[in-house]
Amino acid sequence: MKNVTDTTEYKALCIIARMVKNFEKLHFLTITEKDASALSYARDLLERIIHTNGYTVNYNRKRNRVLLKTKLKP
């Protein structure tokens, strides 16, 4: 994390999106309430980074793209 700019690179957002998708695998595992709370907070922060850059995480396995561009409301 050495290159800090005004915009986040698309490739970085894709890596973050893959991290968010990996949180889904934790639903099947036993986790303490404290850890679950911390994980939820971390996931929310990562999703916020994606959303503030105009994207959402794609959970549809039929599509290859890990990110979807957010449609702007008129």
C-alpha positions as CSV (number, residue, x, y, z in Angstrom):
1,M,0.0,0.0,0.0
2,K,2.5,2.6,-1.1
3,N,0.7,4.3,-3.9
4,V,-1.9,6.7,-2.5
5,T,-3.9,8.7,-5.0
6,D,-7.3,10.4,-5.4
7,T,-8.8,7.3,-7.1
8,T,-8.6,3.6,-6.4
9,E,-7.4,1.4,-9.2
10,Y,-10.0,-1.0,-10.6
11,K,-7.6,-4.0,-10.0
12,A,-7.4,-3.1,-6.3
13,L,-11.2,-3.0,-6.1
14,C,-11.4,-6.4,-7.7
15,I,-9.0,-7.8,-5.1
16,I,-11.2,-6.2,-2.3
17,A,-14.3,-7.7,-3.9
18,R,-12.8,-11.2,-3.8
19,M,-12.0,-10.6,-0.2
20,V,-15.6,-9.7,0.5
21,K,-16.9,-12.8,-1.4
22,N,-14.6,-15.0,0.8
23,F,-16.5,-13.8,3.9
24,E,-19.4,-15.9,2.7
25,K,-17.4,-19.1,3.5
26,L,-17.3,-18.1,7.2
27,H,-21.1,-18.6,7.5
28,F,-20.6,-22.3,7.8
29,L,-18.0,-22.2,10.5
30,T,-18.2,-21.8,14.3
31,I,-17.1,-18.3,15.3
32,T,-17.3,-16.5,18.6
33,E,-19.7,-13.6,18.9
34,K,-16.8,-11.1,19.3
35,D,-15.1,-12.5,16.2
36,A,-18.3,-12.5,14.2
37,S,-18.8,-8.8,15.1
38,A,-15.3,-7.9,14.1
39,L,-15.6,-9.8,10.8
40,S,-18.9,-8.1,10.1
41,Y,-17.3,-4.7,10.7
42,A,-14.4,-5.5,8.5
43,R,-16.7,-6.7,5.7
44,D,-18.7,-3.5,5.9
45,L,-15.6,-1.4,5.6
46,L,-14.4,-3.3,2.5
47,E,-17.9,-3.1,0.9
48,R,-18.0,0.7,1.7
49,I,-14.7,1.1,-0.3
50,I,-16.2,-0.7,-3.2
51,H,-19.5,1.3,-3.0
52,T,-17.8,4.7,-2.7
53,N,-15.9,4.0,-5.9
54,G,-19.2,3.3,-7.8
55,Y,-19.2,-0.5,-7.8
56,T,-21.0,-3.4,-6.1
57,V,-19.8,-6.9,-5.5
58,N,-21.2,-9.4,-8.1
59,Y,-22.4,-12.6,-6.3
60,N,-23.8,-14.1,-9.6
61,R,-21.6,-17.1,-10.4
62,K,-22.7,-17.1,-14.0
63,R,-20.9,-13.8,-14.7
64,N,-17.2,-13.6,-14.7
65,R,-16.9,-10.1,-13.4
66,V,-16.3,-9.7,-9.7
67,L,-17.6,-6.1,-9.7
68,L,-20.6,-4.4,-11.2
69,K,-20.8,-0.7,-12.0
70,T,-23.4,1.0,-9.8
71,K,-26.1,2.6,-11.9
72,L,-26.5,6.3,-11.0
73,K,-30.0,7.4,-10.0
74,P,-31.3,10.3,-12.1
